Amino acid sequence: IDRKRKLPVTTLLYALGYKKKEILELFYQFKTFDFDKKEKKWKAKFNPEDYKRSIKLRDDLINQADGKKILKKGSKINLAIAKKIYSEGLKNILVSSDYFVGKYVKDSLIDISTQEVFLKSGSPIKKEDIDKVVELNIDSLVIAGVDPINKGPYLIDTLNIDKNNSKEEAINDIYKVLRPGEPPSFDIAKEIFN
C-alpha cells in the first residue's frame, strides 16, 4: 500500500473479515494430541502424509499401543517408510511434553481458576507453558503443522506481530496509511477500503 510504512499481510486478511482462528485454519493443518495419564506422554494419530519429504526424526517414534520404539531419534524417515510402518500396525504415537517446545498452539489456553489466558492462539509454546499445561491438567492440545521444510511459521509469526485483532482495527490501520493526518472514522475508512 505504501512503500514507507509497511503493514503485515495479516492486517489485510483481518480487513477482509477473517478472524485469527480462520486465518490459521486457512493456511495450516493441525494435529490433536491427547494426554495419556498412564504413560505420562501425549498421544497422536500417526499420519504417513506428515513425512512426504525425507527428514531425520527429532524424537523417538514410539508406538502408543505397546510402548515400543519403532525408530530412534535421528533416524531418517520418508513417505515410503512411514506407509510401511503404518501398514505394519502403527496407528498412534507417543511424544513427550518436550516435543511441544517451539510448536504453535491453535486455541488459546486458559487457566480455569483465574480465567486468565496464559497462552494465546497461534503463540509458540515455551517450556514453562508446557509445565503449566501439565499442572492445570489440560489433556488435549491442538498444534499447527509447522516445520521448516514443508510449511514455515511465517504467517503465524506475522499474526503474532500484527497489532490488529479485528476487522475495524485493520481497516482503520489501512486508512491511516492511505490518508495520513486525517482522524480515522470506521464508516469512512470502510467506504474507502471497499
N, C-alpha and C positions, 0 to 999 in steps of 0.2 A: 504494500500500500504506500509506504513512504520509505525511501532509502535511509534516511537519517534515524528514524525511530522504528525499530523492528517490533513486530508483535508475534507472539507464539502462534503457530498454526492452530493450536487448540482454541485460541480466542475466536477464530473464525468458525470452528466447529460449534462452540458454545453459542455464538451469534446465530448460527443456522438452527438452533433449537435442541442440539444434543446435550444430554446430561453426562456427567463424568463416567457413570457406570455404563451408559450406552456407548461412549467412545471406547472404553476399554473392551467391551464385548465386540465392537465392530472390528477392532484391529488385533485382538489377541484371543487365543484359545485358553481355556482354563482346565485345571485338574484339581479334583477334590481329594483331600487327604483326611482320613478319619483316625482318631487316636485309638490305638489298641491298648487298653489298660493292662491287660495281662502281659504283653510283650514290652510295654513302655516304649513303643515305637509307633510311627504313623503308617497307615495302610493306604495304598492307592492301586487303582487298576493298572495293569501292565499293558501298554499300547505299543505294539511294534512300530507304528507310524511315527512315534517320537524319535526314532533312530534312522530316519531317511538318509541322513549323512553319517558317515563313519565318525565316531567320536571315542575318546577314552573316557571310561567311567570315572566320575569324581568320587563315587561312593561304591561300596559293595552292592551287588544286586542280590537281594535276599528274598526267597520265596516265602510269602506270608503263610502258606498252608502248612509247611513243615519247619520253617526257620532255617532252611539250608541255604548256604551261599552258592548262588548259581554262577556268578562271575565276580572276580576280585576287583577291587579298586585299581584303576589304571589299565584294565583290560580293554581291548578295542571291541566295539560293538557297532554293527550296521543293520540295515533293514533285513537282510537275509538271515543273519544270526538271530536277530530279535524274533523273526517269524518262526524260526526253527525252535527257539526256546518256548515261544508261545504255544506252538503245536504240541510240544512235549509236556504241556500242562501248567506253565507259569501264567497265572491269571491275575494275581495280586502280588505287589511287592511291599516290603517294609523299608522305611527310611528313618534315620534318627532325627532328633529335633535340630541338630546342627545343619542338616540338609537345607533348611529354610532360610538360613542367614544369607542375605543378599537377594533373596527372591522377593517378588511383589505380590501383595495380598489384594484380592478383588474387592472384598467387602470391608467396611470399617469395623474394627474390633472394639467392643465396649466393655468396660469394667462395670458389671451389673450392680455392684454395691454402691458405686458413686455415680453411675450413669454417665461416666466420662469416656470419651473416645480416646483410647491410648494408641491406636494405630489407624490412620486414615486410609480410605480406599486408594489403591494404587501406590501406596508407600512401600519402600524397601524395608525388609524385616531385619532388625538388628538382634544380637544375642539376648539383650535384656528384654526385647519384645517376646521372644520365644519363651524365656523364663516366666514372663507374666502370663502368657497363654496357658502354660502348664499349671501355674499357680492358680489361675482362675477356672481351671477345668473346662476350658474351651476344647471340645472334642472334634471339631471339624474346621479345616482351613481350605479355602479355595485360592489357588495360586496361579498366577499368569504364566503361560508357557513362553518365557523369555530365556533365550540363550544367545550367545554371541555369534553363533553360526547361522541359525535359521531365522530368528526374529529378535532383533536387538531391543533394548529398553528405551529407544529414542523417544517414542511417543509418550510412554509413561513418565519419563524424566521431564519432558516438555509439560505434561499435565501438572507435574509437581511444582514446576517453577511458575506456571501461569497463575497470576493473582486473581483472575476471574473465576467465578463459580456458577454463574447463571447467564441466561440469555441477555438480561437487562445490563448487567455489568459489562459483558463482552461488547454489546452494541455501543454502549457509552464510551468504552475504551477506543473502539474503532472510530467513532465520531470525533473524539479528541484528537486523533491523528489526522483525520480528514479536514477538520475545522479547528485548528488550534486557536485558543483565545476566546472562543465562544463557549459560554456555560452550557453543558450538555443537558438537554431535556430529552427524556426517553422517547416521547412521541415524535419529536423532530428527528432524533437520531435514527429511530426505527424507519421513519419515512425515507430518509436518505439512504439507509442501508438496503432497504427493499428496492 
